Amino acid sequence: MATLILVRHGRSTANTAGVLAGRTPGVALDERGAAQAAALPGRLDGVPLALAVSSPLERCRQTLAPLLAARPGLALHTEERVNECDYGDWSGRELAELAGEPLMDVVQHHPSAAAFPGGESMRAMQARAVDAVRDWNARVASGHGEDAAYLMCSHGDVIKALVADALGLHLDLFQRLHVDPCSVTAIRYTRTRPFLIRLGDTGDLGALAPREGGTGAAAQVGGGAGAP
């Protein structure tokens, strides 16, 4: 169907301050996050992208700005369904303070039962993000071919929830996954099942480029011979 290249936004001022940003406006990349974003075009050099999709939040748009400048023809689409989790009343609060909330134990150990006061549940977050990916997979495959790759810039919890879905993991296990700021996670979707190709990669991504005269390297899962 398509290869999805998920990018977590670069390090933000909220990450540095230990604050749960959520959808709080005005949260931007810090100096390190800007440097991470500036390095992204080089890391993806040689990897063809059909299009780019972004969460509407500023820190995601800032992360993609250098890539879009380096690839003027790359179309960017804003997708509300891959927005940060709506943490409701928790948004903008310090993580150290939230650690004492009884709900935090639920968030960490039984997230499928967690719903944020004044916000959304983690189940709803995963469901909307998975729906968005399914829709974009179909759109990319239809318009650009089954071996096409596209990029989506989103947030840590959203990306981990998408990986859990791809791996067939229950949402209660998604806290075992980790994705650093500006890391790349790649999932190759096929008709029968998805394959996780990269998880939280912060290095070179050249191996995601298509091989000459054949399908993309991203499609060569399972050592190639056993791949669908």
PyRosetta script that sets phi, psi and omega in degrees:
from pyrosetta import init, pose_from_sequence

init()
pose = pose_from_sequence("MATLILVRHGRSTANTAGVLAGRTPGVALDERGAAQAAALPGRLDGVPLALAVSSPLERCRQTLAPLLAARPGLALHTEERVNECDYGDWSGRELAELAGEPLMDVVQHHPSAAAFPGGESMRAMQARAVDAVRDWNARVASGHGEDAAYLMCSHGDVIKALVADALGLHLDLFQRLHVDPCSVTAIRYTRTRPFLIRLGDTGDLGALAPREGGTGAAAQVGGGAGAP")
pose.set_psi(1, -62.0)
pose.set_omega(1, -179.2)
pose.set_phi(2, -170.1)
pose.set_psi(2, 160.0)
pose.set_omega(2, 172.0)
pose.set_phi(3, -106.8)
pose.set_psi(3, 123.2)
pose.set_omega(3, -179.9)
pose.set_phi(4, -98.8)
pose.set_psi(4, 121.6)
pose.set_omega(4, 176.2)
pose.set_phi(5, -105.0)
pose.set_psi(5, 106.3)
pose.set_omega(5, -177.8)
pose.set_phi(6, -92.4)
pose.set_psi(6, 127.9)
pose.set_omega(6, 177.3)
pose.set_phi(7, -118.0)
pose.set_psi(7, 123.4)
pose.set_omega(7, 170.3)
pose.set_phi(8, -77.7)
pose.set_psi(8, 142.3)
pose.set_omega(8, 179.2)
pose.set_phi(9, -56.9)
pose.set_psi(9, 156.5)
pose.set_omega(9, 177.4)
pose.set_phi(10, -65.0)
pose.set_psi(10, 169.3)
pose.set_omega(10, -177.1)
pose.set_phi(11, -60.0)
pose.set_psi(11, 134.4)
pose.set_omega(11, -175.1)
pose.set_phi(12, -109.8)
pose.set_psi(12, 170.0)
pose.set_omega(12, 177.3)
pose.set_phi(13, -63.3)
pose.set_psi(13, -30.5)
pose.set_omega(13, 177.6)
pose.set_phi(14, -71.1)
pose.set_psi(14, -39.0)
pose.set_omega(14, 176.1)
pose.set_phi(15, -57.9)
pose.set_psi(15, -46.0)
pose.set_omega(15, -178.2)
pose.set_phi(16, -64.6)
pose.set_psi(16, -38.5)
pose.set_omega(16, -175.9)
pose.set_phi(17, -83.8)
pose.set_psi(17, -6.7)
pose.set_omega(17, -178.1)
pose.set_phi(18, 70.5)
pose.set_psi(18, 37.3)
pose.set_omega(18, -177.9)
pose.set_phi(19, -113.7)
pose.set_psi(19, 141.5)
pose.set_omega(19, 174.7)
pose.set_phi(20, -81.2)
pose.set_psi(20, 98.6)
pose.set_omega(20, -172.2)
pose.set_phi(21, -68.2)
pose.set_psi(21, -45.2)
pose.set_omega(21, -174.0)
pose.set_phi(22, 58.8)
pose.set_psi(22, -131.8)
pose.set_omega(22, -179.9)
pose.set_phi(23, -102.5)
pose.set_psi(23, 18.2)
pose.set_omega(23, 178.5)
pose.set_phi(24, -57.2)
pose.set_psi(24, 127.6)
pose.set_omega(24, -179.5)
pose.set_phi(25, -69.7)
pose.set_psi(25, 156.9)
pose.set_omega(25, 174.3)
pose.set_phi(26, 84.3)
pose.set_psi(26, 7.2)
pose.set_omega(26, 177.5)
pose.set_phi(27, -86.1)
pose.set_psi(27, 115.1)
pose.set_omega(27, -174.5)
pose.set_phi(28, -115.7)
pose.set_psi(28, 172.9)
pose.set_omega(28, 174.0)
pose.set_phi(29, -68.2)
pose.set_psi(29, 142.5)
pose.set_omega(29, 172.0)
pose.set_phi(30, -86.4)
pose.set_psi(30, -172.9)
pose.set_omega(30, -175.2)
pose.set_phi(31, -61.0)
pose.set_psi(31, -43.0)
pose.set_omega(31, 178.5)
pose.set_phi(32, -66.9)
pose.set_psi(32, -39.7)
pose.set_omega(32, 178.5)
pose.set_phi(33, -62.0)
pose.set_psi(33, -38.8)
pose.set_omega(33, 177.6)
pose.set_phi(34, -64.9)
pose.set_psi(34, -38.8)
pose.set_omega(34, 177.6)
pose.set_phi(35, -66.8)
pose.set_psi(35, -38.8)
pose.set_omega(35, 177.0)
pose.set_phi(36, -61.9)
pose.set_psi(36, -43.2)
pose.set_omega(36, 179.2)
pose.set_phi(37, -64.2)
pose.set_psi(37, -38.9)
pose.set_omega(37, -179.5)
pose.set_phi(38, -64.9)
pose.set_psi(38, -28.0)
pose.set_omega(38, -179.3)
pose.set_phi(39, -83.9)
pose.set_psi(39, -14.7)
pose.set_omega(39, -174.8)
pose.set_phi(40, -61.3)
pose.set_psi(40, -42.9)
pose.set_omega(40, 179.2)
pose.set_phi(41, -57.9)
pose.set_psi(41, -39.8)
pose.set_omega(41, 178.7)
pose.set_phi(42, -66.9)
pose.set_psi(42, -38.8)
pose.set_omega(42, 179.6)
pose.set_phi(43, -65.3)
pose.set_psi(43, -32.8)
pose.set_omega(43, -178.2)
pose.set_phi(44, -96.4)
pose.set_psi(44, 6.4)
pose.set_omega(44, -178.9)
pose.set_phi(45, -57.5)
pose.set_psi(45, 130.0)
pose.set_omega(45, 179.8)
pose.set_phi(46, 88.7)
pose.set_psi(46, -5.4)
pose.set_omega(46, 177.2)
pose.set_phi(47, -98.5)
pose.set_psi(47, 107.4)
pose.set_omega(47, -179.6)
pose.set_phi(48, -66.8)
pose.set_psi(48, 137.4)
pose.set_omega(48, 179.4)
pose.set_phi(49, -123.8)
pose.set_psi(49, 127.9)
pose.set_omega(49, 179.4)
pose.set_phi(50, -70.0)
pose.set_psi(50, -38.5)
pose.set_omega(50, -178.7)
pose.set_phi(51, -168.9)
pose.set_psi(51, 172.6)
pose.set_omega(51, 176.9)
pose.set_phi(52, -126.4)
pose.set_psi(52, 144.2)
pose.set_omega(52, 179.1)
pose.set_phi(53, -125.4)
pose.set_psi(53, 140.8)
pose.set_omega(53, -177.1)
pose.set_phi(54, -137.6)
pose.set_psi(54, 145.4)
pose.set_omega(54, 162.8)
pose.set_phi(55, -58.2)
pose.set_psi(55, 150.7)
pose.set_omega(55, -178.7)
pose.set_phi(56, -73.6)
pose.set_psi(56, -8.0)
pose.set_omega(56, -173.6)
pose.set_phi(57, -75.1)
pose.set_psi(57, 150.4)
pose.set_omega(57, -173.0)
pose.set_phi(58, -56.6)
pose.set_psi(58, -42.0)
pose.set_omega(58, -175.5)
pose.set_phi(59, -65.9)
pose.set_psi(59, -27.4)
pose.set_omega(59, 174.7)
pose.set_phi(60, -75.4)
pose.set_psi(60, -43.0)
pose.set_omega(60, 178.8)
pose.set_phi(61, -62.1)
pose.set_psi(61, -39.4)
pose.set_omega(61, 177.9)
pose.set_phi(62, -65.2)
pose.set_psi(62, -37.4)
pose.set_omega(62, 179.4)
pose.set_phi(63, -62.8)
pose.set_psi(63, -37.3)
pose.set_omega(63, -177.2)
pose.set_phi(64, -86.3)
pose.set_psi(64, -13.2)
pose.set_omega(64, -175.0)
pose.set_phi(65, -55.8)
pose.set_psi(65, -46.7)
pose.set_omega(65, 178.7)
pose.set_phi(66, -63.9)
pose.set_psi(66, -37.0)
pose.set_omega(66, 178.8)
pose.set_phi(67, -65.2)
pose.set_psi(67, -43.4)
pose.set_omega(67, 179.8)
pose.set_phi(68, -66.5)
pose.set_psi(68, -35.1)
pose.set_omega(68, 177.2)
pose.set_phi(69, -66.8)
pose.set_psi(69, -35.9)
pose.set_omega(69, -179.8)
pose.set_phi(70, -76.7)
pose.set_psi(70, -22.6)
pose.set_omega(70, 180.0)
pose.set_phi(71, -127.1)
pose.set_psi(71, 80.4)
pose.set_omega(71, -174.3)
pose.set_phi(72, -57.8)
pose.set_psi(72, -26.6)
pose.set_omega(72, -178.4)
pose.set_phi(73, -86.3)
pose.set_psi(73, -0.9)
pose.set_omega(73, -177.4)
pose.set_phi(74, -79.6)
pose.set_psi(74, 117.7)
pose.set_omega(74, -178.4)
pose.set_phi(75, -78.0)
pose.set_psi(75, 137.3)
pose.set_omega(75, 177.6)
pose.set_phi(76, -111.1)
pose.set_psi(76, 131.8)
pose.set_omega(76, 178.6)
pose.set_phi(77, -121.4)
pose.set_psi(77, 132.5)
pose.set_omega(77, 176.4)
pose.set_phi(78, -89.5)
pose.set_psi(78, 132.3)
pose.set_omega(78, -175.8)
pose.set_phi(79, -128.6)
pose.set_psi(79, 109.8)
pose.set_omega(79, -178.2)
pose.set_phi(80, -63.3)
pose.set_psi(80, -29.0)
pose.set_omega(80, -175.0)
pose.set_phi(81, -72.6)
pose.set_psi(81, -11.1)
pose.set_omega(81, 174.1)
pose.set_phi(82, -108.7)
pose.set_psi(82, 21.0)
pose.set_omega(82, 173.0)
pose.set_phi(83, -64.2)
pose.set_psi(83, 162.4)
pose.set_omega(83, 175.8)
pose.set_phi(84, -57.2)
pose.set_psi(84, 154.2)
pose.set_omega(84, 173.5)
pose.set_phi(85, -56.5)
pose.set_psi(85, 139.7)
pose.set_omega(85, 176.7)
pose.set_phi(86, -82.6)
pose.set_psi(86, 99.3)
pose.set_omega(86, -177.9)
pose.set_phi(87, -82.1)
pose.set_psi(87, 0.8)
pose.set_omega(87, 174.3)
pose.set_phi(88, 56.5)
pose.set_psi(88, -125.2)
pose.set_omega(88, -176.0)
pose.set_phi(89, -67.2)
pose.set_psi(89, -14.8)
pose.set_omega(89, 177.9)
pose.set_phi(90, -80.0)
pose.set_psi(90, -17.9)
pose.set_omega(90, -175.4)
pose.set_phi(91, -60.1)
pose.set_psi(91, 133.1)
pose.set_omega(91, 177.5)
pose.set_phi(92, 85.2)
pose.set_psi(92, -1.9)
pose.set_omega(92, -179.6)
pose.set_phi(93, -90.7)
pose.set_psi(93, 155.1)
pose.set_omega(93, -179.5)
pose.set_phi(94, -73.1)
pose.set_psi(94, 139.8)
pose.set_omega(94, -179.8)
pose.set_phi(95, -63.8)
pose.set_psi(95, -34.6)
pose.set_omega(95, 178.7)
pose.set_phi(96, -62.3)
pose.set_psi(96, -36.3)
pose.set_omega(96, 177.8)
pose.set_phi(97, -71.9)
pose.set_psi(97, -41.7)
pose.set_omega(97, -178.6)
pose.set_phi(98, -66.9)
pose.set_psi(98, -23.1)
pose.set_omega(98, -179.7)
pose.set_phi(99, -59.2)
pose.set_psi(99, -24.5)
pose.set_omega(99, -179.9)
pose.set_phi(100, -87.2)
pose.set_psi(100, -4.3)
pose.set_omega(100, 179.7)
pose.set_phi(101, -77.9)
pose.set_psi(101, 135.3)
pose.set_omega(101, 178.3)
pose.set_phi(102, -56.6)
pose.set_psi(102, -32.9)
pose.set_omega(102, -179.1)
pose.set_phi(103, -63.7)
pose.set_psi(103, -26.0)
pose.set_omega(103, -177.4)
pose.set_phi(104, -62.5)
pose.set_psi(104, -35.9)
pose.set_omega(104, 176.3)
pose.set_phi(105, -62.3)
pose.set_psi(105, -37.3)
pose.set_omega(105, 177.7)
pose.set_phi(106, -67.1)
pose.set_psi(106, -44.2)
pose.set_omega(106, 179.7)
pose.set_phi(107, -58.2)
pose.set_psi(107, -40.7)
pose.set_omega(107, -176.5)
pose.set_phi(108, -80.1)
pose.set_psi(108, -33.9)
pose.set_omega(108, -171.0)
pose.set_phi(109, -114.8)
pose.set_psi(109, -19.2)
pose.set_omega(109, -179.2)
pose.set_phi(110, -145.3)
pose.set_psi(110, 56.8)
pose.set_omega(110, -172.5)
pose.set_phi(111, -60.9)
pose.set_psi(111, -23.8)
pose.set_omega(111, 178.9)
pose.set_phi(112, -65.5)
pose.set_psi(112, -15.5)
pose.set_omega(112, 178.2)
pose.set_phi(113, -101.7)
pose.set_psi(113, 0.5)
pose.set_omega(113, -173.7)
pose.set_phi(114, -88.7)
pose.set_psi(114, 129.4)
pose.set_omega(114, 173.1)
pose.set_phi(115, -133.1)
pose.set_psi(115, 128.5)
pose.set_omega(115, -174.5)
pose.set_phi(116, -83.7)
pose.set_psi(116, 134.8)
pose.set_omega(116, -179.1)
pose.set_phi(117, -59.4)
pose.set_psi(117, 123.6)
pose.set_omega(117, -178.4)
pose.set_phi(118, 77.4)
pose.set_psi(118, 5.0)
pose.set_omega(118, -178.3)
pose.set_phi(119, -127.5)
pose.set_psi(119, -141.9)
pose.set_omega(119, -177.9)
pose.set_phi(120, -118.1)
pose.set_psi(120, 169.6)
pose.set_omega(120, 175.3)
pose.set_phi(121, -86.5)
pose.set_psi(121, 159.2)
pose.set_omega(121, 177.4)
pose.set_phi(122, -70.4)
pose.set_psi(122, -28.8)
pose.set_omega(122, 174.5)
pose.set_phi(123, -62.7)
pose.set_psi(123, -43.4)
pose.set_omega(123, -180.0)
pose.set_phi(124, -64.9)
pose.set_psi(124, -39.1)
pose.set_omega(124, 177.9)
pose.set_phi(125, -58.7)
pose.set_psi(125, -48.7)
pose.set_omega(125, -179.2)
pose.set_phi(126, -63.4)
pose.set_psi(126, -43.4)
pose.set_omega(126, -176.0)
pose.set_phi(127, -61.7)
pose.set_psi(127, -44.9)
pose.set_omega(127, -178.2)
pose.set_phi(128, -67.9)
pose.set_psi(128, -37.9)
pose.set_omega(128, -179.6)
pose.set_phi(129, -67.9)
pose.set_psi(129, -42.1)
pose.set_omega(129, 178.0)
pose.set_phi(130, -63.4)
pose.set_psi(130, -42.2)
pose.set_omega(130, 177.1)
pose.set_phi(131, -59.3)
pose.set_psi(131, -42.1)
pose.set_omega(131, -180.0)
pose.set_phi(132, -62.0)
pose.set_psi(132, -45.7)
pose.set_omega(132, -179.5)
pose.set_phi(133, -63.5)
pose.set_psi(133, -43.3)
pose.set_omega(133, 178.4)
pose.set_phi(134, -58.3)
pose.set_psi(134, -44.0)
pose.set_omega(134, -179.5)
pose.set_phi(135, -65.1)
pose.set_psi(135, -43.7)
pose.set_omega(135, -179.1)
pose.set_phi(136, -70.3)
pose.set_psi(136, -34.9)
pose.set_omega(136, 175.1)
pose.set_phi(137, -57.1)
pose.set_psi(137, -47.7)
pose.set_omega(137, -179.2)
pose.set_phi(138, -64.5)
pose.set_psi(138, -41.3)
pose.set_omega(138, -179.1)
pose.set_phi(139, -65.0)
pose.set_psi(139, -43.9)
pose.set_omega(139, -179.3)
pose.set_phi(140, -67.4)
pose.set_psi(140, -45.4)
pose.set_omega(140, -179.7)
pose.set_phi(141, -62.3)
pose.set_psi(141, -39.6)
pose.set_omega(141, -179.4)
pose.set_phi(142, -68.2)
pose.set_psi(142, -40.3)
pose.set_omega(142, -175.2)
pose.set_phi(143, -90.4)
pose.set_psi(143, -22.2)
pose.set_omega(143, -171.9)
pose.set_phi(144, -130.3)
pose.set_psi(144, -3.3)
pose.set_omega(144, 177.9)
pose.set_phi(145, 102.6)
pose.set_psi(145, 160.0)
pose.set_omega(145, -174.6)
pose.set_phi(146, -66.0)
pose.set_psi(146, -23.5)
pose.set_omega(146, -177.6)
pose.set_phi(147, -97.2)
pose.set_psi(147, 8.0)
pose.set_omega(147, -177.3)
pose.set_phi(148, -71.7)
pose.set_psi(148, 151.7)
pose.set_omega(148, 175.3)
pose.set_phi(149, -119.1)
pose.set_psi(149, 147.4)
pose.set_omega(149, 174.4)
pose.set_phi(150, -140.0)
pose.set_psi(150, 160.6)
pose.set_omega(150, -174.6)
pose.set_phi(151, -110.7)
pose.set_psi(151, 142.7)
pose.set_omega(151, 176.7)
pose.set_phi(152, -134.6)
pose.set_psi(152, 123.1)
pose.set_omega(152, 179.3)
pose.set_phi(153, -102.0)
pose.set_psi(153, 122.1)
pose.set_omega(153, -175.8)
pose.set_phi(154, -145.0)
pose.set_psi(154, -149.1)
pose.set_omega(154, -169.0)
pose.set_phi(155, -124.7)
pose.set_psi(155, 161.7)
pose.set_omega(155, -172.3)
pose.set_phi(156, -54.3)
pose.set_psi(156, -53.8)
pose.set_omega(156, -177.5)
pose.set_phi(157, -64.9)
pose.set_psi(157, -37.4)
pose.set_omega(157, 179.5)
pose.set_phi(158, -64.8)
pose.set_psi(158, -45.4)
pose.set_omega(158, -179.4)
pose.set_phi(159, -64.3)
pose.set_psi(159, -43.9)
pose.set_omega(159, 178.6)
pose.set_phi(160, -62.1)
pose.set_psi(160, -37.3)
pose.set_omega(160, 178.5)
pose.set_phi(161, -66.5)
pose.set_psi(161, -37.1)
pose.set_omega(161, 177.2)
pose.set_phi(162, -67.8)
pose.set_psi(162, -39.6)
pose.set_omega(162, 177.5)
pose.set_phi(163, -64.8)
pose.set_psi(163, -42.9)
pose.set_omega(163, 178.6)
pose.set_phi(164, -58.6)
pose.set_psi(164, -43.0)
pose.set_omega(164, 178.1)
pose.set_phi(165, -62.3)
pose.set_psi(165, -43.6)
pose.set_omega(165, -178.4)
pose.set_phi(166, -64.0)
pose.set_psi(166, -34.7)
pose.set_omega(166, -178.7)
pose.set_phi(167, -86.7)
pose.set_psi(167, -4.2)
pose.set_omega(167, -176.5)
pose.set_phi(168, 73.4)
pose.set_psi(168, 23.5)
pose.set_omega(168, 178.3)
pose.set_phi(169, -86.1)
pose.set_psi(169, 141.2)
pose.set_omega(169, 171.7)
pose.set_phi(170, -63.7)
pose.set_psi(170, 147.1)
pose.set_omega(170, 179.7)
pose.set_phi(171, -56.8)
pose.set_psi(171, -28.0)
pose.set_omega(171, 179.7)
pose.set_phi(172, -64.4)
pose.set_psi(172, -13.8)
pose.set_omega(172, 179.7)
pose.set_phi(173, -101.0)
pose.set_psi(173, -1.8)
pose.set_omega(173, -171.4)
pose.set_phi(174, -70.5)
pose.set_psi(174, -18.9)
pose.set_omega(174, 177.1)
pose.set_phi(175, -71.3)
pose.set_psi(175, -8.4)
pose.set_omega(175, 175.5)
pose.set_phi(176, -79.2)
pose.set_psi(176, -10.3)
pose.set_omega(176, 179.3)
pose.set_phi(177, -93.3)
pose.set_psi(177, 154.8)
pose.set_omega(177, 179.5)
pose.set_phi(178, -142.8)
pose.set_psi(178, 134.4)
pose.set_omega(178, 175.8)
pose.set_phi(179, -133.8)
pose.set_psi(179, 121.6)
pose.set_omega(179, -179.9)
pose.set_phi(180, -74.9)
pose.set_psi(180, 161.7)
pose.set_omega(180, 172.7)
pose.set_phi(181, -56.3)
pose.set_psi(181, 135.9)
pose.set_omega(181, -179.9)
pose.set_phi(182, 61.3)
pose.set_psi(182, 18.4)
pose.set_omega(182, 173.1)
pose.set_phi(183, -79.9)
pose.set_psi(183, 160.2)
pose.set_omega(183, -178.4)
pose.set_phi(184, -115.6)
pose.set_psi(184, 131.1)
pose.set_omega(184, 174.9)
pose.set_phi(185, -122.1)
pose.set_psi(185, 129.9)
pose.set_omega(185, -176.7)
pose.set_phi(186, -121.6)
pose.set_psi(186, 134.0)
pose.set_omega(186, 178.7)
pose.set_phi(187, -127.4)
pose.set_psi(187, 124.4)
pose.set_omega(187, 175.6)
pose.set_phi(188, -96.5)
pose.set_psi(188, 117.9)
pose.set_omega(188, 179.5)
pose.set_phi(189, -95.2)
pose.set_psi(189, 135.5)
pose.set_omega(189, 175.4)
pose.set_phi(190, -123.9)
pose.set_psi(190, 176.8)
pose.set_omega(190, -178.3)
pose.set_phi(191, -62.3)
pose.set_psi(191, -33.4)
pose.set_omega(191, -173.8)
pose.set_phi(192, -101.2)
pose.set_psi(192, -28.4)
pose.set_omega(192, -178.0)
pose.set_phi(193, -169.7)
pose.set_psi(193, 158.3)
pose.set_omega(193, 175.9)
pose.set_phi(194, -91.1)
pose.set_psi(194, 159.4)
pose.set_omega(194, 175.6)
pose.set_phi(195, -128.7)
pose.set_psi(195, 129.6)
pose.set_omega(195, 176.3)
pose.set_phi(196, -83.1)
pose.set_psi(196, 119.3)
pose.set_omega(196, -175.4)
pose.set_phi(197, -101.6)
pose.set_psi(197, -37.1)
pose.set_omega(197, 177.6)
pose.set_phi(198, -137.8)
pose.set_psi(198, 147.0)
pose.set_omega(198, 174.2)
pose.set_phi(199, -137.2)
pose.set_psi(199, 114.7)
pose.set_omega(199, 176.1)
pose.set_phi(200, 60.7)
pose.set_psi(200, 36.3)
pose.set_omega(200, -176.5)
pose.set_phi(201, -76.2)
pose.set_psi(201, 127.5)
pose.set_omega(201, 178.5)
pose.set_phi(202, -113.0)
pose.set_psi(202, 9.2)
pose.set_omega(202, -177.1)
pose.set_phi(203, -109.1)
pose.set_psi(203, -149.7)
pose.set_omega(203, -177.5)
pose.set_phi(204, -71.7)
pose.set_psi(204, 142.5)
pose.set_omega(204, -176.1)
pose.set_phi(205, -119.2)
pose.set_psi(205, 16.7)
pose.set_omega(205, -175.7)
pose.set_phi(206, -59.0)
pose.set_psi(206, -27.3)
pose.set_omega(206, -178.4)
pose.set_phi(207, -68.3)
pose.set_psi(207, -11.1)
pose.set_omega(207, 177.2)
pose.set_phi(208, -80.1)
pose.set_psi(208, -11.2)
pose.set_omega(208, -179.7)
pose.set_phi(209, -69.6)
pose.set_psi(209, 150.5)
pose.set_omega(209, 178.2)
pose.set_phi(210, -64.3)
pose.set_psi(210, 148.9)
pose.set_omega(210, 173.9)
pose.set_phi(211, -81.0)
pose.set_psi(211, 153.5)
pose.set_omega(211, 178.6)
pose.set_phi(212, -64.8)
pose.set_psi(212, 132.7)
pose.set_omega(212, 172.5)
pose.set_phi(213, 71.6)
pose.set_psi(213, 18.7)
pose.set_omega(213, -179.8)
pose.set_phi(214, -160.5)
pose.set_psi(214, -167.4)
pose.set_omega(214, 179.9)
pose.set_phi(215, -73.5)
pose.set_psi(215, 163.8)
pose.set_omega(215, -177.8)
pose.set_phi(216, -62.1)
pose.set_psi(216, 153.6)
pose.set_omega(216, 177.9)
pose.set_phi(217, -60.0)
pose.set_psi(217, -28.4)
pose.set_omega(217, -179.7)
pose.set_phi(218, -63.7)
pose.set_psi(218, -22.0)
pose.set_omega(218, -179.2)
pose.set_phi(219, -82.4)
pose.set_psi(219, -13.5)
pose.set_omega(219, -175.2)
pose.set_phi(220, -85.6)
pose.set_psi(220, 59.5)
pose.set_omega(220, -179.7)
pose.set_phi(221, -80.8)
pose.set_psi(221, 160.7)
pose.set_omega(221, 176.3)
pose.set_phi(222, 64.3)
pose.set_psi(222, 29.2)
pose.set_omega(222, 179.2)
pose.set_phi(223, 78.5)
pose.set_psi(223, 5.1)
pose.set_omega(223, 175.4)
pose.set_phi(224, 91.3)
pose.set_psi(224, -57.9)
pose.set_omega(224, -172.1)
pose.set_phi(225, -63.4)
pose.set_psi(225, -37.2)
pose.set_omega(225, -177.1)
pose.set_phi(226, -95.1)
pose.set_psi(226, 3.9)
pose.set_omega(226, -176.8)
pose.set_phi(227, -74.8)
pose.set_psi(227, 151.2)
pose.set_omega(227, -179.2)
pose.set_phi(228, -73.9)
pose.dump_pdb("model.pdb")
